[in-house]
Amino acid sequence: MGAGGAARAIVYGLKNKKALVYILNRTLEKAEKLAKEFDAKVLNYKEQKKISDFDIIINATSVGMEPFSNITPIDPSFLIKNQIVFDIVYNPKETKFLKEAKKKKTKVIYGFEMLLYQGVAQFEIYTGKKAPVEVMRKVLEEKLKI
């Protein structure tokens, strides 16, 4: 979900892994433009119940952060057990979307993990050394107060 910069990076990575990607965005034209660039498909909000057929659902929108912390990007009733639900929002750590996904017994991935491992990759690229992941995790948790 989403068609901005973060969504673009995620679509790029998924397509490199040969994934079948659907893009859902509140502005259909933006979804279509991104989909065309990466040979992905578009799902409009009226079709969101189709997410029940997907293995992984990724929220790459700002929904979940203030001032949108009390809403979800899609209707969580369409989530099903054993799906993977990843919300790139990292503050709050557990968004309403992830809380609803957990109720459906999905596997959730917190946006905090993406933020952490972006830093890990940057550390290793720039220093040529193995990143101290657990130290970085602790500092990030302290700084974000999560």
DSSP file (Angstrom, degrees, kcal/mol; ACC not computed):
  #  RESIDUE AA STRUCTURE BP1 BP2  ACC     N-H-->O    O-->H-N    N-H-->O    O-->H-N    TCO  KAPPA ALPHA  PHI   PSI    X-CA   Y-CA   Z-CA
    1    1 A M              0   0    0      0, 0.0    59,-2.7     0, 0.0    24,-0.2   0.000 360.0 360.0 360.0 131.0    0.0    0.0    0.0
    2    2 A G        -     0   0    0     22,-3.0    22,-0.2    57,-0.1    59,-0.1  -0.294 360.0-141.2 116.1 158.4    1.3    3.3   -1.0
    3    3 A A        +     0   0    0     57,-0.1    -1,-0.1    -2,-0.1    58,-0.1   0.108  64.1 102.7-142.1  21.9    3.0    4.8   -4.1
    4    4 A G  S  > S-     0   0    0     56,-0.4     4,-2.4    30,-0.0     5,-0.1  -0.013  91.9 -67.3 -91.0-160.1    5.6    7.1   -2.7
    5    5 A G  H  > S+     0   0    0      2,-0.2     4,-2.1     1,-0.2     5,-0.2   0.889 131.6  47.3 -61.5 -44.5    9.4    6.8   -2.3
    6    6 A A  H  > S+     0   0    0      1,-0.2     4,-2.2     2,-0.2    -1,-0.2   0.921 113.1  49.3 -65.6 -42.8    9.3    4.0    0.3
    7    7 A A  H  > S+     0   0    0     53,-0.4     4,-3.0     1,-0.2     5,-0.2   0.905 108.6  54.4 -61.2 -40.7    6.7    2.0   -1.7
    8    8 A R  H  X S+     0   0    0     -4,-2.4     4,-2.4     1,-0.2    -1,-0.2   0.920 108.9  47.3 -59.8 -45.4    8.9    2.4   -4.8
    9    9 A A  H  X S+     0   0    0     -4,-2.1     4,-2.3     2,-0.2    -1,-0.2   0.898 113.2  48.9 -63.3 -40.9   11.9    1.0   -3.0
   10   10 A I  H  X S+     0   0    0     -4,-2.2     4,-2.7     2,-0.2     5,-0.2   0.924 111.1  49.1 -65.9 -44.6    9.9   -1.9   -1.7
   11   11 A V  H  X S+     0   0    0     -4,-3.0     4,-3.0     2,-0.2     5,-0.3   0.922 109.9  52.8 -60.5 -43.8    8.4   -2.7   -5.1
   12   12 A Y  H  X S+     0   0    0     -4,-2.4     4,-2.0    -5,-0.2    -2,-0.2   0.941 111.8  45.3 -56.0 -49.7   11.9   -2.6   -6.6
   13   13 A G  H  X S+     0   0    0     -4,-2.3     4,-0.9     1,-0.2    -2,-0.2   0.902 114.3  47.9 -63.1 -42.3   13.1   -5.1   -4.1
   14   14 A L  H ><>S+     0   0    0     -4,-2.7     5,-2.4     1,-0.2     3,-0.7   0.915 111.0  50.1 -66.2 -42.7   10.1   -7.4   -4.4
   15   15 A K  H ><5S+     0   0    0     -4,-3.0     3,-1.8     1,-0.3    -1,-0.2   0.861 104.8  58.4 -65.6 -34.2   10.3   -7.4   -8.2
   16   16 A N  H 3<5S+     0   0    0     -4,-2.0    -1,-0.3     1,-0.3    -2,-0.2   0.771 105.6  50.9 -63.8 -24.2   14.0   -8.2   -8.1
   17   17 A K  T <<5S-     0   0    0     -4,-0.9    -1,-0.3    -3,-0.7    -2,-0.2   0.252 122.4-111.3 -94.8  10.7   13.0  -11.3   -6.1
   18   18 A K  T < 5 +     0   0    0     -3,-1.8    -3,-0.2     1,-0.2     2,-0.2   0.750  61.5 160.8  68.0  27.0   10.4  -12.1   -8.9
   19   19 A A      < -     0   0    0     -5,-2.4     2,-0.7    -8,-0.1    -1,-0.2  -0.478  46.5-120.1 -76.8 148.7    7.4  -11.4   -6.7
   20   20 A L        -     0   0    0     -2,-0.2     2,-0.4    20,-0.1    20,-0.1  -0.833  40.8-161.3 -84.6 118.2    4.0  -10.7   -8.1
   21   21 A V        -     0   0    0     -2,-0.7    20,-3.0    18,-0.2     2,-0.4  -0.885  18.0-169.3-115.6 133.0    3.3   -7.2   -6.8
   22   22 A Y  E     -a   41   0A   0     -2,-0.4     2,-0.5    18,-0.2    20,-0.2  -0.952  13.6-149.8-113.1 138.2    0.0   -5.4   -6.5
   23   23 A I  E     -a   42   0A   0     18,-2.6    20,-2.7    -2,-0.4     2,-0.5  -0.940  11.4-173.5-113.5 127.2    0.0   -1.7   -5.6
   24   24 A L  E     +a   43   0A   0     -2,-0.5   -22,-3.0    18,-0.2     2,-0.3  -0.981  15.8 158.9-118.7 124.9   -2.9   -0.1   -3.7
   25   25 A N        -     0   0    0     18,-0.5    20,-0.3    -2,-0.5     6,-0.1  -0.995  49.1-124.0-146.1 147.3   -2.9    3.6   -3.3
   26   26 A R  S    S+     0   0    0     -2,-0.3     2,-0.8     1,-0.2     3,-0.1   0.813 107.7  59.6 -63.5 -27.5   -5.6    6.2   -2.5
   27   27 A T  S >> S-     0   0    0      1,-0.2     4,-1.7    -3,-0.0     3,-0.6  -0.881  75.0-163.3-101.5 104.9   -4.7    8.0   -5.7
   28   28 A L  H 3> S+     0   0    0     -2,-0.8     4,-2.7     1,-0.2     5,-0.2   0.851  85.4  58.8 -57.6 -38.8   -5.2    5.5   -8.4
   29   29 A E  H 3> S+     0   0    0      1,-0.2     4,-2.2     2,-0.2    -1,-0.2   0.886 105.7  48.9 -60.9 -39.6   -3.1    7.4  -11.0
   30   30 A K  H <> S+     0   0    0     -3,-0.6     4,-2.2     2,-0.2    -1,-0.2   0.892 111.2  50.0 -67.4 -39.3    0.0    7.3   -8.7
   31   31 A A  H  X S+     0   0    0     -4,-1.7     4,-2.7     1,-0.2    -2,-0.2   0.919 111.0  49.6 -62.9 -43.1   -0.5    3.5   -8.3
   32   32 A E  H  X S+     0   0    0     -4,-2.7     4,-2.4     2,-0.2    -2,-0.2   0.895 109.7  50.9 -63.9 -40.6   -0.8    3.1  -12.0
   33   33 A K  H  X S+     0   0    0     -4,-2.2     4,-1.8     2,-0.2    -1,-0.2   0.933 113.8  43.7 -63.3 -46.4    2.3    5.1  -12.7
   34   34 A L  H  X S+     0   0    0     -4,-2.2     4,-1.4     1,-0.2    -2,-0.2   0.910 113.4  51.9 -65.3 -42.5    4.4    3.0  -10.2
   35   35 A A  H  X>S+     0   0    0     -4,-2.7     5,-2.7     1,-0.2     4,-0.7   0.901 108.4  51.0 -61.6 -41.8    2.9   -0.2  -11.4
   36   36 A K  H ><5S+     0   0    0     -4,-2.4     3,-0.7     1,-0.2    -1,-0.2   0.900 106.8  54.7 -63.0 -40.6    3.7    0.6  -15.0
   37   37 A E  H 3<5S+     0   0    0     -4,-1.8    -1,-0.2     1,-0.2    -2,-0.2   0.832 121.5  28.7 -62.3 -33.3    7.3    1.4  -14.1
   38   38 A F  H 3<5S-     0   0    0     -4,-1.4    -1,-0.2    -3,-0.2    -2,-0.2   0.244 107.9-112.0-115.0  12.5    7.8   -2.0  -12.4
   39   39 A D  T <<5S+     0   0    0     -4,-0.7   -18,-0.2    -3,-0.7    -3,-0.2   0.933  70.8 141.8  54.2  48.1    5.4   -4.2  -14.4
   40   40 A A      < -     0   0    0     -5,-2.7     2,-0.3    -6,-0.2   -18,-0.2  -0.545  49.4-110.6-108.0 177.3    3.3   -4.6  -11.3
   41   41 A K  E     -a   22   0A   0    -20,-3.0   -18,-2.6    -2,-0.2     2,-0.4  -0.700  22.5-128.8-108.5 162.4   -0.5   -4.7  -11.0
   42   42 A V  E     -a   23   0A   0     -2,-0.3     2,-0.4   -20,-0.2   -18,-0.2  -0.906  14.7-168.6-114.8 140.0   -2.9   -2.2   -9.5
   43   43 A L  E     -a   24   0A   0    -20,-2.7   -18,-0.5    -2,-0.4     2,-0.2  -0.997  14.3-148.6-123.3 125.7   -5.6   -2.9   -6.9
   44   44 A N    >   -     0   0    0     -2,-0.4     3,-2.1   -20,-0.1     4,-0.1  -0.560  29.6-105.4 -92.8 164.6   -8.1   -0.1   -6.2
   45   45 A Y  G >  S+     0   0    0    -20,-0.3     3,-1.4     1,-0.3     4,-0.2   0.782 118.4  62.8 -60.8 -28.2   -9.7    0.4   -2.8
   46   46 A K  G 3  S+     0   0    0      1,-0.3    -1,-0.3     2,-0.1     3,-0.3   0.731 106.7  46.8 -67.2 -19.8  -13.0   -1.1   -4.0
   47   47 A E  G X  S+     0   0    0     -3,-2.1     3,-2.6     1,-0.2    -1,-0.3   0.238  74.7 116.4-102.0  11.3  -11.1   -4.4   -4.5
   48   48 A Q  G X   +     0   0    0     -3,-1.4     3,-1.9     1,-0.3    -1,-0.2   0.698  59.7  74.9 -61.7 -18.0   -9.3   -4.4   -1.2
   49   49 A K  G >  S+     0   0    0     -3,-0.3     3,-1.5     1,-0.3    -1,-0.3   0.735  80.6  75.2 -64.2 -17.9  -11.0   -7.6   -0.1
   50   50 A K  G X  S+     0   0    0     -3,-2.6     3,-2.3     1,-0.3    -1,-0.3   0.642  70.5  85.0 -66.8 -13.6   -8.7   -9.4   -2.6
   51   51 A I  G X  S+     0   0    0     -3,-1.9     3,-1.6     1,-0.3    -1,-0.3   0.715  71.0  76.9 -63.5 -16.1   -5.9   -8.9   -0.1
   52   52 A S  G <  S+     0   0    0     -3,-1.5    -1,-0.3     1,-0.3    -2,-0.2   0.747  91.9  54.5 -61.4 -21.4   -7.2  -12.1    1.5
   53   53 A D  G <  S+     0   0    0     -3,-2.3    -1,-0.3    -4,-0.1     2,-0.2   0.534  91.9  96.2 -87.6  -7.5   -5.4  -13.9   -1.4
   54   54 A F    <   -     0   0    0     -3,-1.6     3,-0.1    -4,-0.2    30,-0.1  -0.549  61.1-152.4 -90.9 149.5   -2.0  -12.3   -0.8
   55   55 A D  S    S+     0   0    0      1,-0.2    29,-2.7    -2,-0.2     2,-0.4   0.846  84.8  28.1 -81.2 -38.2    0.8  -13.8    1.2
   56   56 A I  E     -b   84   0B   0     27,-0.2     2,-0.5    29,-0.0    -1,-0.2  -0.984  61.4-168.4-131.4 134.9    2.3  -10.5    2.3
   57   57 A I  E     -b   85   0B   0     27,-2.8    29,-2.9    -2,-0.4     2,-0.5  -0.992  11.0-169.4-122.6 126.4    0.7   -7.1    2.9
   58   58 A I  E     -b   86   0B   0     -2,-0.5     2,-0.8    27,-0.2    29,-0.2  -0.964  13.4-151.1-121.6 125.7    3.0   -4.1    3.3
   59   59 A N  E     +b   87   0B   0     27,-2.9    29,-2.3    -2,-0.5    30,-0.3  -0.851  23.8 164.7 -94.1 110.8    1.9   -0.6    4.5
   60   60 A A        +     0   0    0    -59,-2.7   -53,-0.4    -2,-0.8   -56,-0.4  -0.192  47.7  97.3-115.4  37.6    4.2    2.0    3.0
   61   61 A T  S    S-     0   0    0      2,-0.2    28,-0.1   -59,-0.1    27,-0.1  -0.631  85.9-110.6-113.4 176.1    1.9    4.9    3.7
   62   62 A S  S >  S+     0   0    0     -2,-0.2     3,-2.1     2,-0.1     2,-0.4   0.459  77.9 121.2 -86.0  -1.3    1.9    7.4    6.6
   63   63 A V  T 3   +     0   0    0      1,-0.2    -2,-0.2     4,-0.1    26,-0.2  -0.496  68.6  40.4 -66.6 122.5   -1.3    5.9    8.0
   64   64 A G  T 3  S+     0   0    0      1,-0.7    -1,-0.2     4,-0.6     2,-0.2  -0.030  97.7  91.1 124.3 -27.1   -0.5    4.7   11.5
   65   65 A M  S X  S-     0   0    0     -3,-2.1     3,-2.9     3,-0.1    -1,-0.7  -0.541  89.0 -47.2 -88.9 162.2    1.6    7.8   12.4
   66   66 A E  T 3  S+     0   0    0     25,-0.4    -1,-0.1     1,-0.4    25,-0.0  -0.476 128.8  23.9 -61.0 138.3    0.2   10.9   14.0
   67   67 A P  T 3  S+     0   0    0      0, 0.0    -1,-0.4     0, 0.0     3,-0.3  -0.906 130.7  46.6 -92.9  19.0   -2.3   12.3   13.2
   68   68 A F  S X  S+     0   0    0     -3,-2.9     3,-1.2    -6,-0.3    -4,-0.6   0.009  72.8 117.3-107.5  27.3   -3.5    9.0   11.6
   69   69 A S  T 3  S+     0   0    0      1,-0.3    27,-0.5    -6,-0.1    -1,-0.2   0.653  70.3  56.3 -74.8 -14.6   -2.7    6.7   14.5
   70   70 A N  T 3  S+     0   0    0     -3,-0.3     2,-0.3    -5,-0.1    -1,-0.3   0.285 101.1  65.8-100.8  11.3   -6.4    5.6   15.0
   71   71 A I    <   -     0   0    0     -3,-1.2    26,-0.3     2,-0.0    25,-0.2  -0.853  69.7-136.0-126.5 165.0   -7.0    4.4   11.5
   72   72 A T        -     0   0    0     -2,-0.3    -8,-0.1    24,-0.1    -2,-0.0  -0.873  21.1-124.6-117.4 153.5   -5.8    1.6    9.4
   73   73 A P  S    S+     0   0    0      0, 0.0     2,-0.3     0, 0.0    -1,-0.1   0.761  94.4  13.5 -71.3 -23.1   -4.8    1.8    5.7
   74   74 A I  S    S-     0   0    0    -73,-0.0    -2,-0.0   -26,-0.0   -29,-0.0  -0.911  99.0 -79.7-141.0 168.7   -7.2   -1.0    4.7
   75   75 A D    >   -     0   0    0     -2,-0.3     3,-1.7     1,-0.2     4,-0.2  -0.627  37.3-152.2 -71.8 113.5  -10.1   -2.8    6.3
   76   76 A P  G >  S+     0   0    0      0, 0.0     3,-1.6     0, 0.0    -1,-0.2   0.613  84.2  82.1 -67.3 -10.1   -8.4   -5.4    8.6
   77   77 A S  G 3  S+     0   0    0      1,-0.3    -2,-0.0     3,-0.0   -28,-0.0   0.719  85.2  61.2 -66.4 -16.6  -11.3   -7.8    8.3
   78   78 A F  G <  S+     0   0    0     -3,-1.7    -1,-0.3     2,-0.1     2,-0.2   0.545  82.6 100.9 -86.5  -7.0   -9.8   -8.9    5.0
   79   79 A L    <   -     0   0    0     -3,-1.6     2,-0.3    -4,-0.2   -27,-0.1  -0.490  58.0-160.2 -75.5 148.7   -6.6  -10.1    6.7
   80   80 A I    >   -     0   0    0    -29,-0.2     3,-1.6    -2,-0.2    24,-0.1  -0.910  27.6 -78.7-131.2 159.6   -6.3  -13.8    7.3
   81   81 A K  T 3  S+     0   0    0     -2,-0.3    25,-0.2     1,-0.2    24,-0.2  -0.180 110.9  20.4 -53.8 141.8   -4.3  -16.2    9.5
   82   82 A N  T 3  S+     0   0    0     23,-1.8    -1,-0.2     1,-0.3    24,-0.2   0.365  88.4 128.0  77.6  -1.3   -0.7  -16.9    8.4
   83   83 A Q    <   -     0   0    0     -3,-1.6    24,-3.1    18,-0.1     2,-0.5  -0.413  61.4-121.6 -71.7 161.8   -0.3  -13.8    6.2
   84   84 A I  E     -bc  56 107B   0    -29,-2.7   -27,-2.8    22,-0.2     2,-0.5  -0.940  26.7-168.2-104.7 126.9    2.7  -11.6    6.7
   85   85 A V  E     -bc  57 108B   0     22,-3.1    24,-2.4    -2,-0.5     2,-0.5  -0.968   4.6-176.0-120.6 119.1    1.7   -8.0    7.6
   86   86 A F  E     -bc  58 109B   0    -29,-2.9   -27,-2.9    -2,-0.5     2,-0.6  -0.963   6.5-171.1-119.4 123.0    4.5   -5.5    7.5
   87   87 A D  E     -bc  59 110B   0     22,-1.9    24,-0.6    -2,-0.5   -27,-0.1  -0.961  11.2-159.3-114.6 116.8    3.9   -1.9    8.5
   88   88 A I        +     0   0    0    -29,-2.3     2,-0.3    -2,-0.6    27,-0.1   0.595  61.9 109.2 -75.7  -7.3    6.9    0.4    7.8
   89   89 A V        -     0   0    0    -30,-0.3    22,-1.0   -26,-0.2    23,-0.4  -0.535  46.7-177.0 -64.1 128.7    5.6    3.0   10.3
   90   90 A Y        +     0   0    0     21,-0.3    -1,-0.1    -2,-0.3    22,-0.1   0.509  52.0  82.3-111.1  -6.4    8.1    2.7   13.2
   91   91 A N  S    S+     0   0    0      1,-0.3   -25,-0.4     2,-0.1    -1,-0.3  -0.822  94.2  33.5-144.7 104.8    6.6    5.2   15.7
   92   92 A P  S    S-     0   0    0      0, 0.0    -1,-0.3     0, 0.0     3,-0.2   0.346  92.4-144.9 -75.6 157.3    4.4    4.0   17.3
   93   93 A K  S    S+     0   0    0      1,-0.3     2,-0.7    -2,-0.2    18,-0.4   0.927  91.4  38.8 -60.5 -45.7    6.1    0.6   17.3
   94   94 A E  S    S-     0   0    0     16,-0.1    -1,-0.3    17,-0.1    -4,-0.1  -0.880  83.1-162.8-111.4 103.3    2.8   -1.2   17.1
   95   95 A T     >  -     0   0    0     -2,-0.7     4,-2.3    -3,-0.2     5,-0.2  -0.251  35.8-105.1 -74.9 166.6    0.3    0.6   14.9
   96   96 A K  H  > S+     0   0    0    -27,-0.5     4,-2.6   -25,-0.2     5,-0.2   0.889 122.9  57.4 -58.4 -38.6   -3.4    0.0   15.0
   97   97 A F  H  > S+     0   0    0    -26,-0.3     4,-2.2     1,-0.2    -1,-0.2   0.919 108.2  45.0 -59.5 -44.8   -3.0   -1.9   11.7
   98   98 A L  H  > S+     0   0    0      2,-0.2     4,-2.4     1,-0.2    -1,-0.2   0.873 110.9  53.8 -69.5 -35.8   -0.5   -4.3   13.3
   99   99 A K  H  X S+     0   0    0     -4,-2.3     4,-1.5     2,-0.2    -2,-0.2   0.930 111.8  45.2 -61.4 -44.3   -2.7   -4.7   16.4
  100  100 A E  H  X S+     0   0    0     -4,-2.6     4,-1.0     1,-0.2    -2,-0.2   0.887 111.3  53.2 -66.4 -38.6   -5.6   -5.7   14.2
  101  101 A A  H ><>S+     0   0    0     -4,-2.2     5,-1.8     1,-0.2     3,-0.6   0.897 105.6  53.8 -63.7 -40.4   -3.3   -8.0   12.1
  102  102 A K  H ><5S+     0   0    0     -4,-2.4     3,-1.8     1,-0.3    -1,-0.2   0.873 102.0  58.6 -63.0 -36.5   -2.2   -9.8   15.3
  103  103 A K  H 3<5S+     0   0    0     -4,-1.5    -1,-0.3     1,-0.3    -2,-0.2   0.816 104.0  52.7 -60.9 -28.9   -5.8  -10.4   16.2
  104  104 A K  T <<5S-     0   0    0     -4,-1.0    -1,-0.3    -3,-0.6    -2,-0.2   0.374 119.2-113.8 -87.8   4.1   -6.1  -12.3   12.9
  105  105 A K  T < 5 +     0   0    0     -3,-1.8   -23,-1.8     1,-0.2    -3,-0.2   0.830  64.8 149.8  66.6  34.8   -3.1  -14.4   13.8
  106  106 A T      < -     0   0    0     -5,-1.8     2,-0.6   -25,-0.2   -22,-0.2  -0.502  55.1-106.9 -86.3 165.4   -0.9  -13.0   11.0
  107  107 A K  E     -c   84   0B   0    -24,-3.1   -22,-3.1    -2,-0.2     2,-0.3  -0.847  41.8-154.7 -89.0 126.2    2.8  -12.7   11.3
  108  108 A V  E     -c   85   0B   0     -2,-0.6     2,-0.5   -24,-0.2   -22,-0.2  -0.806  13.9-162.1-108.0 146.9    3.7   -9.1   11.8
  109  109 A I  E     -c   86   0B   0    -24,-2.4   -22,-1.9    -2,-0.3     2,-0.2  -0.995  20.5-135.2-124.3 125.4    6.8   -7.2   11.0
  110  110 A Y  E >>  -c   87   0B   0     -2,-0.5     3,-1.5   -24,-0.2     4,-0.7  -0.525  13.4-128.3 -81.6 144.4    7.4   -3.9   12.7
  111  111 A G  H 3> S+     0   0    0    -22,-1.0     4,-2.2   -24,-0.6     3,-0.4   0.774 106.3  73.7 -59.2 -27.2    8.6   -0.8   10.8
  112  112 A F  H 3> S+     0   0    0    -23,-0.4     4,-2.7   -19,-0.3    -1,-0.3   0.861  90.5  57.5 -53.3 -38.2   11.2   -0.5   13.5
  113  113 A E  H <> S+     0   0    0     -3,-1.5     4,-2.6     2,-0.2    -1,-0.2   0.886 105.6  48.7 -64.4 -39.3   13.0   -3.5   12.0
  114  114 A M  H  X S+     0   0    0     -4,-0.7     4,-1.8    -3,-0.4    -2,-0.2   0.932 112.2  48.6 -65.8 -44.7   13.3   -1.8    8.6
  115  115 A L  H  X S+     0   0    0     -4,-2.2     4,-1.6     1,-0.2    -2,-0.2   0.923 113.6  47.7 -60.0 -45.3   14.7    1.3   10.2
  116  116 A L  H  X S+     0   0    0     -4,-2.7     4,-2.1     1,-0.2    -2,-0.2   0.946 112.9  46.1 -61.1 -50.7   17.2   -0.7   12.2
  117  117 A Y  H  X S+     0   0    0     -4,-2.6     4,-2.1     1,-0.2    -1,-0.2   0.699 105.9  59.5 -75.9 -17.2   18.4   -2.8    9.3
  118  118 A Q  H  X S+     0   0    0     -4,-1.8     4,-2.4     2,-0.2    -1,-0.2   0.915 109.6  45.3 -66.0 -43.8   18.7    0.2    7.0
  119  119 A G  H  X S+     0   0    0     -4,-1.6     4,-2.7     2,-0.2    -2,-0.2   0.885 110.8  53.1 -65.1 -39.2   21.2    1.5    9.6
  120  120 A V  H  X S+     0   0    0     -4,-2.1     4,-2.4     2,-0.2     5,-0.2   0.944 110.6  46.9 -60.2 -48.7   22.9   -1.9    9.8
  121  121 A A  H  X S+     0   0    0     -4,-2.1     4,-2.5     1,-0.2    -2,-0.2   0.922 113.2  48.7 -61.5 -44.2   23.4   -2.0    6.1
  122  122 A Q  H  X S+     0   0    0     -4,-2.4     4,-2.7     1,-0.2     5,-0.3   0.917 110.2  51.5 -62.8 -43.1   24.7    1.6    6.0
  123  123 A F  H  X S+     0   0    0     -4,-2.7     4,-2.3     1,-0.2     6,-0.4   0.938 113.4  44.5 -57.6 -47.9   27.1    0.9    8.9
  124  124 A E  H  X S+     0   0    0     -4,-2.4     4,-1.8     2,-0.2    -2,-0.2   0.870 113.9  49.4 -69.1 -37.0   28.5   -2.1    7.1
  125  125 A I  H  < S+     0   0    0     -4,-2.5    -1,-0.2    -5,-0.2    -2,-0.2   0.938 118.1  39.1 -65.1 -46.5   28.8   -0.4    3.7
  126  126 A Y  H  < S+     0   0    0     -4,-2.7    -2,-0.2    -5,-0.2    -1,-0.2   0.777 128.1  30.2 -79.8 -26.7   30.6    2.6    5.2
  127  127 A T  H  < S-     0   0    0     -4,-2.3    -3,-0.2    -5,-0.3    -2,-0.2   0.687  89.0-135.4-104.4 -21.6   32.8    0.9    7.7
  128  128 A G  S  < S+     0   0    0     -4,-1.8     2,-0.3    -5,-0.4    -4,-0.2   0.620  70.9 111.3  73.8  10.8   33.4   -2.5    6.1
  129  129 A K  S    S-     0   0    0     -6,-0.4    -1,-0.3    -5,-0.0     2,-0.3  -0.787  80.5 -92.3-116.8 159.7   32.8   -4.0    9.5
  130  130 A K        -     0   0    0     -2,-0.3    -1,-0.0    -3,-0.1   -10,-0.0  -0.525  48.4-118.4 -68.5 131.1   30.0   -6.1   10.9
  131  131 A A        -     0   0    0     -2,-0.3     2,-1.8   -11,-0.1     3,-0.2  -0.444  13.3-122.8 -73.6 143.2   27.4   -3.9   12.5
  132  132 A P     >  +     0   0    0      0, 0.0     4,-2.7     0, 0.0     3,-0.4  -0.592  38.4 179.3 -82.5  79.1   26.7   -4.3   16.3
  133  133 A V  H  > S+     0   0    0     -2,-1.8     4,-2.9     1,-0.3     5,-0.2   0.868  73.0  47.6 -55.9 -46.4   23.0   -5.0   15.7
  134  134 A E  H  > S+     0   0    0      2,-0.2     4,-2.2     1,-0.2    -1,-0.3   0.870 112.7  49.1 -68.6 -34.3   21.9   -5.5   19.3
  135  135 A V  H  > S+     0   0    0     -3,-0.4     4,-2.4     2,-0.2    -1,-0.2   0.928 113.3  47.7 -66.0 -44.4   23.7   -2.3   20.4
  136  136 A M  H  X S+     0   0    0     -4,-2.7     4,-2.6     1,-0.2    -2,-0.2   0.902 110.6  52.2 -62.4 -41.5   22.1   -0.4   17.5
  137  137 A R  H  X S+     0   0    0     -4,-2.9     4,-2.6    -5,-0.2    -1,-0.2   0.935 110.2  48.2 -59.8 -47.0   18.7   -1.9   18.4
  138  138 A K  H  X S+     0   0    0     -4,-2.2     4,-2.2     2,-0.2    -2,-0.2   0.922 113.3  46.5 -61.9 -46.1   19.0   -0.8   22.1
  139  139 A V  H  X S+     0   0    0     -4,-2.4     4,-2.8     2,-0.2    -1,-0.2   0.913 112.9  50.0 -63.8 -42.9   20.0    2.7   21.2
  140  140 A L  H  X S+     0   0    0     -4,-2.6     4,-2.5     1,-0.2     5,-0.2   0.915 110.3  49.7 -62.9 -43.1   17.2    3.0   18.6
  141  141 A E  H  X>S+     0   0    0     -4,-2.6     5,-2.0    -5,-0.2     4,-0.9   0.902 112.9  47.8 -61.6 -40.8   14.7    1.8   21.1
  142  142 A E  H  <5S+     0   0    0     -4,-2.2     3,-0.3    -5,-0.2    -2,-0.2   0.931 113.4  46.4 -65.2 -45.6   15.9    4.3   23.7
  143  143 A K  H  <5S+     0   0    0     -4,-2.8    -2,-0.2     1,-0.2    -1,-0.2   0.871 118.4  41.2 -67.7 -36.9   15.9    7.2   21.2
  144  144 A L  H  <5S-     0   0    0     -4,-2.5    -1,-0.2    -5,-0.2    -2,-0.2   0.572 104.5-131.6 -85.0  -9.3   12.4    6.3   19.9
  145  145 A K  T  <5       0   0    0     -4,-0.9    -3,-0.2    -3,-0.3    -4,-0.1   0.926 360.0 360.0  57.4  47.7   11.2    5.5   23.4
  146  146 A I      <       0   0    0     -5,-2.0    -4,-0.1    -6,-0.2    -5,-0.1   0.383 360.0 360.0-118.9 360.0    9.6    2.3   22.3
